[in-house]
Amino acid sequence: MAVTKAGSVFMAFLFSVGVKLAHNGWSVSYTRKQICILKRSSVDLTCFYTYPSGNLVISTFWFSAKQSDKWRDNSIPEDLTEDPGYSGRVKYPGTESGHSTLRITDLREEDSAEYRFSFHKQTSGLGYSLPGTSLSITGLQVKVTGSQKLTLTCSTTCPLSDNPTYMWYMNGQYLQEDIFPWYRYLVSSNYAGSYSCAVKGHENLHSPAVCVHGHNCQSVTTVNRNMCALKGTSVDISCTYTYPNDPQISKAFWSNKWGPRGDPEDLSQDPKYMGRVEYRIPGNKENDCTLRFRGLRMSDSAEYRFTLRNILGGKFAGTPVLLTVTDVLLELGPTSVSEGESAILRCRTKCTLGPNTAFIWYKNGQPIPNNYPYSNSLCLNPVSNDDAGGYSCAVDGHDDLHSPEVTLTVRYKPKSTSVSVSPSGKIVGGSSVTPPLTCNSDANPPVQNYTWLKRSITSPIASGQSYTINKISSEDSGEYYCAARNILGGENSSLIPIYSPVAFISAPVVGVGVGAVLAAGALVFTYCMLKRRFRGSDHSITDTHSVHVHPDPNSDTYTALINIQSPENEDLRGTTSDTYTALINIKSPENDKQEGVTHTDLQREDQIPVYENIPLYETILRVEPPQSLD
């Protein structure tokens, strides 16, 4: 049974046993309204439920309102299996349609509470919150009444369920059993000793021994009879004992197994425990028999019992203490989720370390914040790609004892899709794009399909991660983009423009030369006409002051024109475009100061604007020579 919180509405239909109520087909009934049971035992809480057909129930679970202070939201119940106070002690042994059972083991007095069953469904609906099963946990205690002849009663804080049979012990030895909680005989001073009781079926759960008609009876008292400890740590099993002075104690020891004749064996003499266990020598003033365990191993999980022997061969054994050694495990299911879904990680121990155990969470070995340290679960909702990685957990105070790392994989559709061209540069007419255009995208699972599209065309023009345009021409000019897609969706890249140069670039080379010469000639002719205009507009200038242009071999303009018109230079392959330089140089004032040129008239202030504002001079024509000729 798992809790699903996202997008759900809490539905709790909880009804008392004996009254099967229903509302629109929804109902819950409990097999017991109240249960009283022994501490350290186990219990099953059971209910039956129905709901209308056609309704989708996401999950069902049990909870206790007593634990609401540990919920993320006090108004939204949480599955009892997520409560660290019940870690390793609660489970659902089997859930069938219409039937649910909650099993709680190693019951403690603080487990006394009301337990309820609930539905979770996606759509809203009518909800009820009526009493569930009330569970009371009790221990056993021997009460002594009377003076000379005493009456012994096996007492509990609530009437035990299931009609128990009571068992009696004196100095650890069985005496009798009865359906009544009273010892059937009155105890006289002739029967002084240590008395305890138990319930049949739970003989290992004795009450504390009571010394009757004396003050120096045999007894062994342990504080906790069910203990949980982390592997690799140390633990103390607290213990005290009493024993008469006569006969004297010959030996006192702890054991976890018994020999062929049923005799217990000293734990300190077992090679597996030597150097790892320690307990105090009997006869100390405090009568302290505490067992100290170091470097706990998983194999140390067992029942341990303290035993006293006297010089006459008599023995007295205390009630066993169950020690459970646990490691820390991280549960994640499933280990792979899609972006936007939820993931719940649970830190598990095989037993409950304590009611206020806090947990520390790690991602890729680094601690991560935990807003609910007393919860053994970490909820990622919604999951993003950034949540992917290796997770582990540890119990607070034992940071060096991490759980094994579990990897969370996050699936997502393509993102950061882009087109790259390498090396970058101009795309020349008549050539190919080398290397081709490449589509890059981040996706998990990886991109399955790449397609190429052109803005002016509705259908794809190619497929594959790379795309090459062979013999690019003006028809290939436009804006291109790629589309990346996996099973979760797709994404388009941004547009990348590809333009072929001006149309005449792809014409024969002769056309390039003629066009360049005509353009240069037109500019020179215009220049001369302007000079003549300047001359005619000023009557102070005579023919002797006319402008004489003498070709200068060092002139860029001269060189460009000669080179272009020269027959041996018809092959323009590998030449630079001197025409550009010529056009700029004609306009440049520095190039007017050549030998044989009179500048007097050109420097007149009223004529400068006419010279400077000729738009023809400002026209720049870019000519890209082809890379090769056919």
HUNOR-V470935 format. One record per pair of residues at least 4 apart in sequence whose ideal C-beta (glycine too) atoms are under 7 Angstrom apart, sorted by the first residue. I is the first residue (numbers start at 1). GAP is how many residues later the second one is. Records with the same first field share a line. If there is no record, write none. Layout:
I=GAP, GAP
This chain:
1=58, 59, 60, 78, 91, 94
2=57
3=56, 58, 75, 76, 79
4=4, 54, 55, 116
6=336, 375
7=115
8=50, 112, 113, 114
9=112, 114, 115, 116
10=66, 67, 108, 110, 117
11=107, 108, 109, 110, 114, 116
12=104, 106, 115, 116, 117
13=13, 14, 15, 106, 115
14=14, 102, 103, 114, 115, 116, 117, 118
15=4, 5, 6, 12, 13, 14, 115
16=14, 17, 114, 115
17=12, 13, 14, 15, 16
18=15
20=7, 9
21=6
22=4, 5
23=103
24=28, 102
25=25, 26, 27
26=25, 26
27=22, 23
28=19, 21, 89
29=18, 19
30=17, 102, 103
31=15, 16
32=101
33=100, 101
34=100
35=8, 98, 100, 101, 126
36=100, 102, 122, 123, 124, 125
37=4, 6, 70, 100, 123, 124
38=100, 161, 164, 167
39=68, 69, 70, 98, 99, 100
40=66, 67, 165, 185, 186
41=66, 161, 164
42=61, 62, 63, 65
43=61, 64, 92
44=57, 59
45=56, 57, 70, 88
46=55
47=53, 70
48=50, 51
49=49, 51, 68
50=48
51=4, 6, 68
55=66
56=65, 66
57=62, 63, 64
58=62, 63, 64
59=61
60=40, 57, 58, 59
61=18, 57
62=18, 40, 53, 54, 55
63=14, 15, 16, 17, 53, 55
64=16, 49, 50, 51
65=49
66=47
67=4, 16
68=6
70=13, 304, 305
71=5, 6, 7
72=300
77=41
78=4
80=6, 10
81=9
82=264, 293, 294, 295
84=273, 290, 291, 292
85=267, 270
86=4, 266
87=261, 262, 265, 289
88=238, 261, 262, 263, 264
89=15, 16, 17, 263
90=12, 13, 14
91=12
92=8, 9, 10
93=8, 10
94=7
95=5
100=17
102=13
104=7
106=120
107=4, 30
108=29
109=28
110=245
111=24, 26
112=23, 24, 25
113=22
114=17, 18, 19, 20
115=17, 18, 20
116=16
117=15
121=4
136=22
138=18, 19, 20
140=14, 16, 57, 58, 67
141=14, 66, 67
142=10, 12, 53, 54, 55, 65, 68
143=10, 12
144=6, 8, 66, 68
145=5, 6
146=4, 5
148=40
149=37, 38, 39
150=36, 37, 62
151=31, 35
152=30, 31, 35, 43
153=28, 29
154=12, 27, 43, 53
155=26
156=4
160=4, 39
164=35, 36
165=12, 14, 34, 35
166=11, 12, 14, 15, 31, 33
167=7, 10, 30, 31, 33, 36
168=7, 8, 15, 27, 29
169=4, 5, 6, 26, 27, 37
170=5, 23, 24, 25
171=22, 23, 47, 145
172=144, 145
176=8
177=23
178=6
187=4, 25
189=24
192=20, 21, 22
193=19, 24
194=15, 16, 17, 23, 24, 25
195=14, 15, 17
196=10, 11, 12, 13
197=10
198=4, 5, 7, 8, 9
199=6
204=115, 116
206=113
208=13
209=10
211=4, 6, 8
216=26, 28, 29
217=25
218=24, 25, 26, 90, 98
219=22, 23
220=19, 21, 86, 98
221=19
222=15, 16, 17, 96, 97, 99
223=15
225=94, 96, 97
226=96
227=8, 10, 94, 95, 96
228=96, 98, 123, 124, 125
229=4, 6, 67, 94, 96
230=96, 123, 165, 168, 171
231=65, 66, 67, 94, 95, 96
232=63, 64, 169
233=63, 165
234=58, 59, 60
235=58, 61
236=54, 56
237=53, 54, 67, 84, 86
238=52
239=50, 51, 52, 67
240=47, 48, 49
241=46, 48, 65, 67
242=45
243=6, 65
247=63, 64, 65
248=62, 63
249=33, 34, 59, 60, 61
250=59, 60, 61
251=58
252=30, 37, 56
253=13, 14, 15, 54
254=13, 25, 37, 50, 52
255=9, 10, 11, 12, 50, 52
256=11, 46, 47, 48
257=8
258=4, 5, 6
259=4, 6
264=41, 43, 53
265=4, 5
267=6, 10
268=5, 6, 9
270=4
273=4
276=17, 18, 19
277=14, 15, 16
278=14
279=10, 11, 12, 13
280=4, 8, 9, 10
284=4
289=17
291=13
293=7
296=4, 29
297=28
298=27, 29
300=23, 25
301=22, 23, 24
302=21
303=17, 18, 19
304=16, 17, 19
305=12, 13, 15
306=12
307=8, 10
308=7, 8
309=6
310=4
324=26, 27
326=23, 24, 25
328=19, 21, 65, 66, 67, 73, 75
329=19, 74
330=15, 17, 61, 62, 63, 73, 74, 76
331=15, 17
332=11, 13, 59, 74, 76
335=71, 72, 73, 74
336=73, 75
337=4, 6, 46, 73, 74
338=73, 150
339=44, 45, 46, 71, 72, 73
340=42, 43
341=41, 42
342=37, 38, 39, 40, 41
343=37, 40, 65
344=33, 35
345=32, 33, 46
346=30, 31
347=12, 29, 46, 56
348=28
349=4
353=4, 42
356=18
357=38
358=15, 16, 38
359=11, 14, 17, 34, 36, 37
360=7, 10, 33, 34, 36, 39
361=7, 9, 17, 30, 32
362=4, 5, 6, 29, 30, 31, 40
363=5, 26, 28
364=25, 26
370=8
373=23
380=7
383=4, 27
385=25, 27
387=21, 23
388=20, 21, 22
389=19
390=15, 17
391=14, 15, 17
392=10, 11, 12, 13
393=10
394=4, 5, 7, 8, 9
395=6
410=34
411=33, 34, 77
412=31, 32, 76
413=30, 73, 75, 76, 77, 78
414=27, 28, 29, 33, 70, 71, 72, 76, 77
415=27, 76
416=25, 26
417=22, 24, 65, 67, 74, 75, 76
418=22, 75, 76
419=18, 19, 20, 62, 63, 74, 77
420=18, 20
421=12, 16
422=13
426=198
427=6, 45, 71
428=73, 196, 198, 199
429=43, 44, 71, 72, 76, 77, 197
430=41, 76, 196
431=41, 196
432=36, 37, 38, 39, 40
433=4, 35, 36, 39
436=30, 31, 32
437=29, 30, 43
438=27, 28
439=11, 26, 43, 45, 54
441=6, 43, 50
443=4, 41, 43
445=41, 42
446=40
447=37, 38, 39
448=37, 38, 39
449=36
450=13, 14, 15, 32, 34
451=9, 12, 31, 32
452=8, 9, 10, 15, 28, 30
453=4, 7, 8, 28, 30
454=7, 24, 26
455=23, 24, 40
456=22
457=4
462=5
469=7
472=4, 28
473=27, 33
474=26, 29
476=22, 24
477=21, 22, 23
478=20
479=16, 17, 18
480=16, 18
481=11, 12, 13, 14, 15
482=11
483=7, 9
484=6, 7
485=4, 5
501=4, 123
504=7, 11
505=119, 121
507=4, 5
509=4, 63, 120
510=4, 60
511=4
512=4, 60, 111
513=4, 51, 57, 59
514=4
515=4
516=4, 48, 63
517=4, 47, 48
518=4
519=4, 60, 102
520=4, 40, 41, 59, 62
521=4
522=4
523=4, 60, 63, 93
524=4
525=4
526=4, 90
527=4, 59
528=4
529=4
530=4, 81
531=4, 16
532=4
533=4
534=67, 68, 73
535=6, 11, 66
538=63
541=4, 60
545=53, 55
547=50, 51
548=48
549=47, 48
550=45, 46
551=4, 7
552=6, 42, 43
553=5
555=4, 39
556=4, 22, 25, 26, 29
557=4, 25, 28, 29
558=4
559=4, 19
560=4, 18, 19, 21, 22
561=4, 21
562=4
563=6, 15
564=5
572=53
573=56
577=46
578=4
579=4
580=4
581=4
582=4
583=34
584=4
585=6
586=5
587=30
592=5, 7, 10
593=4, 6
599=4
607=4
608=4
609=4
615=4
